[in-house]
Structure formats: structure tokens, C-alpha cells
Amino acid sequence: MAKAFQDGMGTAERPSVHVGGFPVLTQLAEGSLSHVDLAAHDIPADGSARPLPVTKLTVGLDGLKTSGSTDGAHARSVEATAFCRTRTCRPRSA
């Protein structure tokens, strides 16, 4: 997850990723994770898709499930906070 985020967002460093719940290997085998926290720093701007550079991003995902295809994963709920150099950026609720 950390490498995929780093590659997709173009960050110099990999984010920290913490997987909650026990046992993690059983969760992975079932294709779901009960809770994941991700923290990343220095995400560069990238055109209209990411018009502002983000200095710090924290994301909490609950009920993360893989789709079983190359579509990625889907979470039951997500909470995220992003800090930019000039202001706090808060994404809209999904």
C-alpha cells in the first residue's frame, strides 16, 4: 500500500501505513482490513487533479476491502485531513 501510494502520488518518501485489527494475515487472506491509517508528507501538486502541494496528509480507512480485480479497494468509511502551506485543505465527505 505504501509503495502504491508513493508511486501514484509522486512522493519522495513512502508514507507510513499502520494496519489495525488482529490477525492481520487472516484479514489479508479474506481480502479485507478492519482499519488502516496512512500518513504522508510533501505530496507535490500535479496540474488540475492536485492543484496544491500538500505538506501533510493523514487518512483513516475503516472496513477496507479489495475488489478482487485491478480496480483497487473500497472502504466503508474514510476520514482524511490535508495541510497545505497556505491553508488547511479538507476533502468533501464521500
MDTraj code that builds the backbone (N, CA, C; nanometers):
import mdtraj as md
import numpy as np

residues = "MET ALA LYS ALA PHE GLN ASP GLY MET GLY THR ALA GLU ARG PRO SER VAL HIS VAL GLY GLY PHE PRO VAL LEU THR GLN LEU ALA GLU GLY SER LEU SER HIS VAL ASP LEU ALA ALA HIS ASP ILE PRO ALA ASP GLY SER ALA ARG PRO LEU PRO VAL THR LYS LEU THR VAL GLY LEU ASP GLY LEU LYS THR SER GLY SER THR ASP GLY ALA HIS ALA ARG SER VAL GLU ALA THR ALA PHE CYS ARG THR ARG THR CYS ARG PRO ARG SER ALA".split()
xyz = np.array([
    [0.0819, -0.1177, 0.0000],
    [0.0000, 0.0000, 0.0000],
    [0.0872, 0.1252, 0.0000],
    [0.1919, 0.1246, 0.0811],
    [0.2803, 0.2407, 0.0888],
    [0.3492, 0.2662, -0.0450],
    [0.3973, 0.1620, -0.1099],
    [0.4646, 0.1779, -0.2393],
    [0.3673, 0.2251, -0.3464],
    [0.2478, 0.1695, -0.3485],
    [0.1481, 0.2106, -0.4474],
    [0.1128, 0.3584, -0.4297],
    [0.0983, 0.4032, -0.3042],
    [0.0691, 0.5437, -0.2769],
    [0.1858, 0.6302, -0.3242],
    [0.3069, 0.5923, -0.2883],
    [0.4253, 0.6695, -0.3269],
    [0.4356, 0.6806, -0.4787],
    [0.4185, 0.5712, -0.5486],
    [0.4266, 0.5722, -0.6946],
    [0.3152, 0.6563, -0.7562],
    [0.1944, 0.6427, -0.7051],
    [0.0803, 0.7144, -0.7612],
    [0.0819, 0.8634, -0.7340],
    [0.1338, 0.9042, -0.6195],
    [0.1317, 1.0451, -0.5817],
    [0.2636, 1.1166, -0.6080],
    [0.3673, 1.0433, -0.6416],
    [0.4959, 1.1040, -0.6735],
    [0.5682, 1.1629, -0.5547],
    [0.5552, 1.0990, -0.4377],
    [0.6236, 1.1490, -0.3184],
    [0.7669, 1.0971, -0.3128],
    [0.8541, 1.1764, -0.2523],
    [0.9943, 1.1360, -0.2391],
    [1.0096, 1.0205, -0.1402],
    [0.9269, 1.0209, -0.0361],
    [0.9337, 0.9169, 0.0665],
    [0.8037, 0.8389, 0.0713],
    [0.8134, 0.7127, 0.1101],
    [0.6934, 0.6316, 0.1272],
    [0.6174, 0.6789, 0.2498],
    [0.4858, 0.6731, 0.2454],
    [0.4081, 0.7093, 0.3639],
    [0.4183, 0.6009, 0.4696],
    [0.3827, 0.6366, 0.5919],
    [0.3737, 0.5329, 0.6945],
    [0.2332, 0.4744, 0.6867],
    [0.2251, 0.3425, 0.7008],
    [0.0979, 0.2721, 0.6952],
    [0.0903, 0.1813, 0.8169],
    [-0.0200, 0.1913, 0.8918],
    [-0.0419, 0.1058, 1.0074],
    [-0.1729, 0.0318, 0.9868],
    [-0.1667, -0.1008, 0.9959],
    [-0.2856, -0.1840, 0.9803],
    [-0.3314, -0.2287, 1.1175],
    [-0.4574, -0.2012, 1.1503],
    [-0.5135, -0.2387, 1.2787],
    [-0.5946, -0.3671, 1.2682],
    [-0.6255, -0.4222, 1.3821],
    [-0.7023, -0.5466, 1.3854],
    [-0.6109, -0.6665, 1.3965],
    [-0.6661, -0.7767, 1.4401],
    [-0.5862, -0.8973, 1.4594],
    [-0.6697, -1.0166, 1.4194],
    [-0.6148, -1.1148, 1.3571],
    [-0.4804, -1.1220, 1.2988],
    [-0.4772, -1.0617, 1.1580],
    [-0.3721, -0.9879, 1.1289],
    [-0.3599, -0.9173, 1.0015],
    [-0.3530, -1.0151, 0.8845],
    [-0.2768, -1.1236, 0.8980],
    [-0.2648, -1.2185, 0.7863],
    [-0.3992, -1.2811, 0.7507],
    [-0.4813, -1.3090, 0.8491],
    [-0.6144, -1.3643, 0.8224],
    [-0.7000, -1.2605, 0.7505],
    [-0.6907, -1.1357, 0.7936],
    [-0.7648, -1.0292, 0.7265],
    [-0.7232, -1.0189, 0.5794],
    [-0.5930, -1.0218, 0.5555],
    [-0.5429, -1.0133, 0.4178],
    [-0.5910, -1.1308, 0.3339],
    [-0.5885, -1.2502, 0.3911],
    [-0.6331, -1.3690, 0.3182],
    [-0.7814, -1.3580, 0.2810],
    [-0.8602, -1.2916, 0.3643],
    [-1.0028, -1.2740, 0.3376],
    [-1.0313, -1.1543, 0.2470],
    [-0.9269, -1.0756, 0.2142],
    [-0.9438, -0.9614, 0.1242],
    [-1.0001, -0.8374, 0.1893],
    [-0.9835, -0.8258, 0.3214],
    [-1.0331, -0.7065, 0.3899],
    [-0.9417, -0.6725, 0.5074],
    [-0.9432, -0.5454, 0.5455],
    [-0.8691, -0.4982, 0.6623],
    [-0.9650, -0.4148, 0.7461],
    [-0.9662, -0.4363, 0.8779],
    [-1.0623, -0.3657, 0.9629],
    [-1.0315, -0.2167, 0.9720],
    [-0.9038, -0.1779, 0.9828],
    [-0.8674, -0.0368, 0.9904],
    [-0.7252, -0.0156, 0.9393],
    [-0.7064, 0.0911, 0.8613],
    [-0.5745, 0.1280, 0.8098],
    [-0.5557, 0.2778, 0.8302],
    [-0.4399, 0.3165, 0.8858],
    [-0.4006, 0.4569, 0.8969],
    [-0.2840, 0.4811, 0.8035],
    [-0.2893, 0.5911, 0.7289],
    [-0.1823, 0.6277, 0.6375],
    [-0.1443, 0.7724, 0.6665],
    [-0.0148, 0.8006, 0.6721],
    [0.0343, 0.9377, 0.6911],
    [0.1429, 0.9630, 0.5876],
    [0.1277, 1.0712, 0.5114],
    [0.2237, 1.1050, 0.4064],
    [0.2622, 1.2516, 0.4177],
    [0.3801, 1.2840, 0.3668],
    [0.4313, 1.4208, 0.3706],
    [0.4790, 1.4618, 0.2324],
    [0.4720, 1.5915, 0.2070],
    [0.5283, 1.6523, 0.0862],
    [0.4765, 1.5884, -0.0427],
    [0.3456, 1.5954, -0.0613],
    [0.2834, 1.5464, -0.1837],
    [0.2826, 1.6623, -0.2829],
    [0.3479, 1.6454, -0.3975],
    [0.3584, 1.7571, -0.4917],
    [0.2264, 1.7863, -0.5626],
    [0.2103, 1.9117, -0.6066],
    [0.0964, 1.9484, -0.6904],
    [0.1152, 1.8806, -0.8260],
    [0.0034, 1.8564, -0.8948],
    [0.0104, 1.7900, -1.0249],
    [-0.1059, 1.8354, -1.1116],
    [-0.0932, 1.9548, -1.1705],
    [-0.1956, 2.0051, -1.2614],
    [-0.3296, 2.0276, -1.1928],
    [-0.4372, 2.0101, -1.2684],
    [-0.5705, 2.0377, -1.2152],
    [-0.6191, 1.9287, -1.1202],
    [-0.5646, 1.8079, -1.1287],
    [-0.6066, 1.6999, -1.0388],
    [-0.5618, 1.7268, -0.8952],
    [-0.4434, 1.7840, -0.8769],
    [-0.3899, 1.8193, -0.7445],
    [-0.3270, 1.9577, -0.7549],
    [-0.4087, 2.0628, -0.7524],
    [-0.3562, 2.1965, -0.7770],
    [-0.2690, 2.2538, -0.6657],
    [-0.2795, 2.1992, -0.5431],
    [-0.1994, 2.2492, -0.4320],
    [-0.1069, 2.1410, -0.3792],
    [0.0184, 2.1770, -0.3471],
    [0.1046, 2.0796, -0.2815],
    [0.0555, 2.0577, -0.1380],
    [0.0625, 1.9359, -0.0916],
    [0.0168, 1.9019, 0.0430],
    [0.1384, 1.8709, 0.1284],
    [0.1517, 1.9411, 0.2420],
    [0.2664, 1.9172, 0.3291],
    [0.2464, 1.7962, 0.4182],
    [0.1205, 1.7709, 0.4596],
    [0.0925, 1.6546, 0.5442],
    [-0.0479, 1.6036, 0.5149],
    [-0.0607, 1.4732, 0.4990],
    [-0.1891, 1.4085, 0.4746],
    [-0.2039, 1.2921, 0.5702],
    [-0.3156, 1.2874, 0.6412],
    [-0.3462, 1.1709, 0.7246],
    [-0.4807, 1.1155, 0.6780],
    [-0.4862, 0.9820, 0.6665],
    [-0.6070, 0.9153, 0.6192],
    [-0.6338, 0.7951, 0.7097],
    [-0.7580, 0.7813, 0.7531],
    [-0.8019, 0.6641, 0.8282],
    [-0.9102, 0.5928, 0.7486],
    [-0.8924, 0.4650, 0.7239],
    [-0.9870, 0.3860, 0.6454],
    [-1.0439, 0.2744, 0.7317],
    [-1.1748, 0.2630, 0.7370],
    [-1.2411, 0.1543, 0.8091],
    [-1.3091, 0.0617, 0.7087],
    [-1.3015, -0.0682, 0.7355],
    [-1.3689, -0.1656, 0.6505],
    [-1.3153, -0.1697, 0.5095],
    [-1.1842, -0.1704, 0.4942],
    [-1.1206, -0.1714, 0.3626],
    [-1.1307, -0.3102, 0.3004],
    [-1.1839, -0.3177, 0.1790],
    [-1.1992, -0.4456, 0.1084],
    [-1.1430, -0.4336, -0.0311],
    [-1.0746, -0.5390, -0.0760],
    [-1.0268, -0.5417, -0.2134],
    [-1.1431, -0.5780, -0.3045],
    [-1.1374, -0.5291, -0.4263],
    [-1.2468, -0.5547, -0.5198],
    [-1.2286, -0.6867, -0.5930],
    [-1.1120, -0.7486, -0.5799],
    [-1.0869, -0.8743, -0.6495],
    [-1.0427, -0.8543, -0.7938],
    [-1.0247, -0.7299, -0.8349],
    [-0.9773, -0.7006, -0.9697],
    [-0.8738, -0.5891, -0.9604],
    [-0.8393, -0.5314, -1.0727],
    [-0.7398, -0.4236, -1.0729],
    [-0.8001, -0.2893, -1.0339],
    [-0.9285, -0.2874, -0.9956],
    [-0.9950, -0.1631, -0.9550],
    [-0.9403, -0.1073, -0.8243],
    [-0.8710, -0.1881, -0.7465],
    [-0.8191, -0.1417, -0.6191],
    [-0.9025, -0.1893, -0.5028],
    [-0.9313, -0.0974, -0.4101],
    [-1.0029, -0.1339, -0.2883],
    [-1.1066, -0.0274, -0.2573],
    [-1.2008, -0.0632, -0.1705],
    [-1.3070, 0.0276, -0.1294],
    [-1.3186, 0.0215, 0.0230],
    [-1.3432, 0.1362, 0.0847],
    [-1.3569, 0.1423, 0.2297],
    [-1.5009, 0.1760, 0.2689],
    [-1.5438, 0.1229, 0.3818],
    [-1.6761, 0.1541, 0.4360],
    [-1.6823, 0.3011, 0.4781],
    [-1.5744, 0.3510, 0.5396],
    [-1.5681, 0.4927, 0.5761],
    [-1.4233, 0.5411, 0.5693],
    [-1.4079, 0.6708, 0.5400],
    [-1.2759, 0.7331, 0.5261],
    [-1.2780, 0.8675, 0.5969],
    [-1.1719, 0.8956, 0.6712],
    [-1.1540, 1.0265, 0.7313],
    [-1.0159, 1.0755, 0.6914],
    [-1.0086, 1.1958, 0.6346],
    [-0.8802, 1.2474, 0.5869],
    [-0.8654, 1.3945, 0.6229],
    [-0.7420, 1.4343, 0.6503],
    [-0.7077, 1.5745, 0.6721],
    [-0.5796, 1.6032, 0.5964],
    [-0.5803, 1.7135, 0.5214],
    [-0.4624, 1.7541, 0.4450],
    [-0.4237, 1.8957, 0.4860],
    [-0.2949, 1.9186, 0.5012],
    [-0.2441, 2.0509, 0.5340],
    [-0.1597, 2.1008, 0.4175],
    [-0.1924, 2.2229, 0.3737],
    [-0.1168, 2.2876, 0.2670],
    [-0.0325, 2.3985, 0.3294],
    [0.0575, 2.4502, 0.2536],
    [0.1427, 2.5564, 0.3066],
    [0.0621, 2.6804, 0.3452],
    [-0.0452, 2.7092, 0.2750],
    [-0.1193, 2.8329, 0.2977],
    [-0.2473, 2.8155, 0.3764],
    [-0.3030, 2.6932, 0.3795],
    [-0.4303, 2.6715, 0.4483],
    [-0.4534, 2.5240, 0.4732],
    [-0.5544, 2.4951, 0.5537],
    [-0.5937, 2.3554, 0.5758],
    [-0.6902, 2.3165, 0.4659],
    [-0.6648, 2.2040, 0.4031],
    [-0.7497, 2.1561, 0.2943],
    [-0.8298, 2.0370, 0.3469],
    [-0.9597, 2.0451, 0.3435],
    [-1.0427, 1.9353, 0.3903],
    [-1.1255, 1.8831, 0.2737],
    [-1.1111, 1.7527, 0.2420],
    [-1.1886, 1.6977, 0.1305],
    [-1.3370, 1.6900, 0.1658],
    [-1.4183, 1.6915, 0.0640],
    [-1.5624, 1.6747, 0.0836],
    [-1.5921, 1.5345, 0.1321],
    [-1.6992, 1.5196, 0.2073],
    [-1.7402, 1.3878, 0.2538],
    [-1.7838, 1.3032, 0.1364],
    [-1.7493, 1.1747, 0.1426],
    [-1.7864, 1.0845, 0.0334],
    [-1.9215, 1.0245, 0.0590],
])
top = md.Topology()
chain = top.add_chain()
for i, resn in enumerate(residues, 1):
    res = top.add_residue(resn, chain, resSeq=i)
    for name in ("N", "CA", "C"):
        top.add_atom(name, md.element.get_by_symbol(name[0]), res)
traj = md.Trajectory(xyz[None], top)
